[in-house]
Amino acid sequence: MPSKSLASKEEASYPGYKKSKDRVSLPVCANASGTDKLPLLLIGKSKKPRSFKNINVNSLPVKYRNQRSAWMKSEIFEKWFHGDFVPHVKQHLAQLNLPPKAVLRIDNVPCHPEEEMLTSGEIRAIFLPANVTSLIQPMDQGMIEAMKGHYKKKLISHILECEENLNEALKQINVKDVIYLIAQARQFVKAATIRKSFHKIIVQKRREDEFQQTENPPTDGELFEIINGIEGCEEVLEEDIFE
């Protein structure tokens, strides 16, 4: 979900106005070449959100799991590793006529199981050094930022397309909407952006078109201009976009 939420002038002036506490967790994973963006895992609070009524959860563009605080837990991660990550990686490697060997680099945090629990044949997880994780974690080197930028732009565009006013449009956004917006945003992240995200832990030969292909996600200024086009937000200032 975005790190900022928007309140219209009228909504923010309501007595007892409170920001939404709806949250989801979204672990992100990709291979170093940027050729295989694994299906996203999204963790929400509800076991079966109301917006999932009459839909096949397996048809969603993400793997949905629930936890009462919408946080990652070691049990969820272990099931994802063995039930989703390993089968997907094996299939991807088989399509490339490569042996089933892979390493998943992950943060050394309490919500991840011990390394020995994350091994399947020659596919295994290895923790990044705890003292430098924030500096070298590939997904933090550009991919997540790019995906967030695309998501914010798509979310704002989604609101603009609604016939209702801002307050009603925001109220109607549900977990299913968020899932599809996130999946779309993920598809817009370029392979070159992902490759560049791994440069601190893997030495890769630069492609000639590397710099031309990497993207610049929408800036806050560009998003702010779009927000000003929403009915009821013509006079919104940047400081009115709450953290």
C-alpha positions as CSV (number, residue, x, y, z in Angstrom):
1,M,0.0,0.0,0.0
2,P,1.2,3.6,-0.5
3,S,3.1,5.2,2.4
4,K,0.9,8.2,2.1
5,S,-2.9,8.6,2.0
6,L,-5.0,11.5,0.7
7,A,-7.9,13.2,2.4
8,S,-10.0,15.7,0.6
9,K,-10.6,19.1,2.1
10,E,-14.1,18.2,3.2
11,E,-13.1,14.8,4.6
12,A,-10.2,16.0,6.7
13,S,-12.4,18.6,8.3
14,Y,-14.8,16.0,9.7
15,P,-14.8,15.7,13.5
16,G,-12.8,12.7,14.6
17,Y,-11.3,12.2,11.2
18,K,-8.9,9.2,11.2
19,K,-6.7,7.7,8.6
20,S,-7.5,4.3,7.3
21,K,-5.7,1.5,9.1
22,D,-6.1,-1.0,6.3
23,R,-2.8,-2.6,5.5
24,V,-1.3,-5.4,3.5
25,S,2.2,-6.9,3.3
26,L,3.8,-7.5,0.0
27,P,7.1,-9.4,-0.2
28,V,8.8,-8.9,-3.6
29,C,11.0,-11.4,-5.4
30,A,12.7,-11.6,-8.8
31,N,15.7,-13.2,-10.4
32,A,18.9,-11.3,-11.1
33,S,18.4,-11.2,-14.9
34,G,15.0,-9.6,-14.5
35,T,13.5,-12.3,-16.8
36,D,11.3,-14.0,-14.1
37,K,9.1,-11.9,-11.8
38,L,7.8,-14.5,-9.5
39,P,4.0,-14.3,-8.6
40,L,3.5,-11.8,-5.8
41,L,2.6,-12.9,-2.3
42,L,0.1,-10.5,-0.7
43,I,-0.8,-10.8,3.0
44,G,-4.0,-9.3,4.2
45,K,-5.9,-9.4,7.5
46,S,-9.0,-11.2,6.5
47,K,-9.1,-14.9,5.6
48,K,-11.7,-14.2,2.9
49,P,-12.3,-10.5,2.2
50,R,-15.8,-9.5,1.2
51,S,-14.4,-8.4,-2.2
52,F,-13.5,-12.0,-2.9
53,K,-17.1,-13.1,-3.0
54,N,-17.9,-15.2,-6.0
55,I,-14.4,-15.3,-7.3
56,N,-11.8,-18.1,-7.4
57,V,-8.9,-17.0,-5.2
58,N,-6.6,-19.1,-7.3
59,S,-7.4,-17.0,-10.3
60,L,-6.1,-13.8,-8.7
61,P,-2.8,-12.4,-10.1
62,V,-1.1,-12.8,-6.6
63,K,-0.9,-15.5,-4.0
64,Y,-3.1,-14.3,-1.2
65,R,-2.5,-15.3,2.5
66,N,-4.0,-13.9,5.7
67,Q,-2.6,-13.0,9.1
68,R,-4.5,-10.9,11.7
69,S,-2.1,-8.0,11.5
70,A,-1.3,-8.5,7.8
71,W,2.3,-9.3,8.7
72,M,4.7,-11.8,7.4
73,K,5.2,-14.8,9.7
74,S,7.7,-17.6,9.5
75,E,4.9,-20.2,8.8
76,I,3.6,-18.2,5.9
77,F,7.1,-17.7,4.4
78,E,8.0,-21.4,4.8
79,K,4.8,-22.5,3.0
80,W,5.4,-20.0,0.3
81,F,9.0,-21.2,-0.2
82,H,8.1,-24.8,-0.6
83,G,4.6,-24.5,-2.1
84,D,5.2,-21.6,-4.5
85,F,8.8,-20.5,-4.9
86,V,10.4,-23.9,-5.4
87,P,7.9,-25.3,-7.9
88,H,7.9,-22.0,-9.9
89,V,11.7,-21.9,-10.0
90,K,12.0,-25.5,-11.1
91,Q,9.5,-24.9,-13.9
92,H,11.3,-21.7,-15.0
93,L,14.7,-23.5,-15.0
94,A,13.3,-26.5,-16.9
95,Q,12.0,-24.2,-19.6
96,L,15.5,-22.9,-20.0
97,N,17.0,-26.4,-20.0
98,L,18.9,-25.6,-16.8
99,P,19.4,-27.8,-13.7
100,P,17.1,-27.1,-10.7
101,K,19.7,-25.0,-8.8
102,A,18.9,-21.7,-7.2
103,V,19.7,-19.5,-4.3
104,L,17.1,-17.1,-2.7
105,R,18.8,-14.2,-0.9
106,I,16.6,-13.0,2.0
107,D,16.8,-10.6,5.0
108,N,17.8,-12.2,8.3
109,V,14.7,-11.2,10.2
110,P,12.5,-12.9,12.8
111,C,9.6,-13.4,10.3
112,H,11.8,-15.7,8.2
113,P,12.5,-19.3,9.2
114,E,16.0,-20.7,9.8
115,E,18.0,-21.4,6.7
116,E,17.8,-25.2,7.2
117,M,14.0,-25.0,6.9
118,L,14.3,-23.3,3.5
119,T,16.0,-26.0,1.5
120,S,14.6,-28.2,-1.2
121,G,17.2,-30.3,-3.2
122,E,19.6,-27.7,-4.6
123,I,17.2,-24.8,-4.2
124,R,17.8,-23.0,-0.9
125,A,17.6,-19.7,0.9
126,I,20.6,-17.8,2.3
127,F,20.4,-14.9,4.7
128,L,22.0,-11.6,3.7
129,P,24.5,-10.3,6.3
130,A,22.5,-8.6,9.0
131,N,24.7,-5.5,9.4
132,V,24.6,-4.5,5.7
133,T,21.2,-5.9,4.5
134,S,19.7,-2.4,4.1
135,L,22.6,-1.4,1.9
136,I,22.7,-4.4,-0.5
137,Q,19.2,-6.0,-0.4
138,P,18.5,-6.1,-4.2
139,M,14.8,-5.3,-4.0
140,D,15.6,-2.1,-2.1
141,Q,18.0,-0.9,-4.8
142,G,15.3,0.3,-7.2
143,M,12.7,-2.3,-7.9
144,I,10.4,-1.6,-5.0
145,E,10.7,2.1,-5.5
146,A,9.7,1.7,-9.2
147,M,6.8,-0.6,-8.4
148,K,5.5,1.8,-5.7
149,G,5.7,4.7,-8.2
150,H,3.7,2.8,-10.9
151,Y,1.2,1.6,-8.2
152,K,0.6,5.2,-6.9
153,K,0.0,6.4,-10.5
154,K,-2.4,3.6,-11.3
155,L,-4.3,4.1,-8.0
156,I,-4.7,7.8,-8.7
157,S,-5.8,7.0,-12.3
158,H,-8.3,4.5,-10.9
159,I,-9.8,7.2,-8.7
160,L,-10.0,9.6,-11.6
161,E,-11.9,7.1,-13.7
162,C,-14.6,6.6,-11.0
163,E,-17.8,8.5,-11.4
164,E,-18.2,9.1,-7.7
165,N,-16.5,11.9,-5.8
166,L,-13.2,11.4,-4.1
167,N,-14.6,10.3,-0.7
168,E,-16.9,7.7,-2.3
169,A,-14.2,6.5,-4.7
170,L,-11.7,6.0,-1.8
171,K,-14.3,4.1,0.3
172,Q,-15.0,1.7,-2.5
173,I,-11.4,0.6,-3.1
174,N,-11.0,-2.9,-1.7
175,V,-8.4,-5.6,-1.4
176,K,-9.3,-7.0,-4.8
177,D,-8.8,-3.6,-6.4
178,V,-5.4,-3.3,-4.6
179,I,-4.4,-6.7,-5.8
180,Y,-5.0,-6.0,-9.5
181,L,-3.5,-2.5,-9.3
182,I,-0.3,-3.9,-7.7
183,A,-0.1,-6.7,-10.2
184,Q,-0.4,-4.2,-13.1
185,A,2.3,-2.0,-11.5
186,R,4.6,-5.0,-11.2
187,Q,4.3,-5.7,-14.9
188,F,5.5,-2.1,-15.7
189,V,8.8,-2.6,-13.8
190,K,11.4,-3.2,-16.5
191,A,13.9,-6.0,-16.5
192,A,16.8,-3.5,-16.7
193,T,15.6,-2.0,-13.5
194,I,15.7,-5.4,-11.8
195,R,19.1,-6.2,-13.2
196,K,20.5,-2.9,-11.9
197,S,19.0,-3.7,-8.4
198,F,21.4,-6.7,-8.1
199,H,24.6,-4.8,-8.9
200,K,25.7,-4.7,-5.3
201,I,25.8,-8.5,-4.8
202,I,26.3,-9.8,-8.3
203,V,28.8,-8.7,-11.0
204,Q,26.9,-8.6,-14.3
205,K,28.0,-7.6,-17.7
206,R,26.3,-4.3,-18.6
207,R,24.1,-4.4,-21.6
208,E,24.5,-1.7,-24.2
209,D,21.0,-0.4,-23.8
210,E,21.0,-0.7,-20.0
211,F,20.8,3.0,-19.3
212,Q,18.2,3.7,-21.9
213,Q,15.9,0.9,-20.6
214,T,16.0,1.7,-16.9
215,E,13.0,3.7,-15.7
216,N,12.2,6.7,-13.7
217,P,9.1,6.0,-11.6
218,P,6.6,8.9,-11.3
219,T,7.9,11.6,-8.9
220,D,5.8,12.9,-6.0
221,G,5.6,16.2,-8.0
222,E,4.1,14.4,-11.0
223,L,1.6,12.5,-8.8
224,F,0.7,15.7,-7.0
225,E,-0.3,17.3,-10.4
226,I,-2.5,14.3,-11.1
227,I,-4.1,14.6,-7.6
228,N,-5.0,18.2,-8.2
229,G,-7.1,17.0,-11.1
230,I,-9.4,15.0,-8.8
231,E,-12.7,16.7,-8.0
232,G,-12.4,18.1,-4.5
233,C,-8.6,18.2,-4.5
234,E,-8.1,21.3,-6.6
235,E,-6.8,23.2,-3.6
236,V,-4.9,20.4,-2.0
237,L,-1.3,21.3,-1.0
238,E,1.6,18.8,-0.8
239,E,1.5,19.0,3.0
240,D,-2.2,17.8,2.8
241,I,-0.9,14.4,1.6
242,F,-0.7,12.7,5.0
243,E,2.0,10.2,6.0
